[in-house]
Amino acid sequence: MARVLIIDDEDLVRLTISQTLKKMGHEVVEATNGLAGEEFFRAGEFDLVFCDIIMPKKEGIQTIIDMRRENRWIPIIAMSGGGRTKNTDFLEMAETLGATATLPKPFDRKQLTSVVNTYLQKAA
């Protein structure tokens, strides 16, 4: 069982990821923005992080940069649908600045499961 942090301001995205991970037997912690996500990140040990890019209070790129400064090894999966403009360049930027991999929105449970299995196996 892994401990996974989900940082996303969209309730449905958090719910989808959380339900899938719990069915896989993992423990899940959820945050609705980058500030809250960083607090959880500092307070606990996680095996995997999912981080949205476009969020209120603190956007995902800076959140990823700050988490990466604290832990170089934890897999961080950046997620984005590009916001209102549908611009997915944010995902390339996130990977350049510290994300381990990216997951474009919308994604399905099969894609999510594949990403989780890939990066938890590498972390083991």
Secondary structure, DSSP 4 states (H G I P E B T S, - for coil): --EEEEE-S-HHHHHHHHHHHHHTT-EEEEESSHHHHHHHHHHS--SEEEEESS-SSS-HHHHHHHHHHH-SSS-EEEEE--GGGT-THHHHHHHHTT-SEEEESS--HHHHHHHHHHHHHHH-
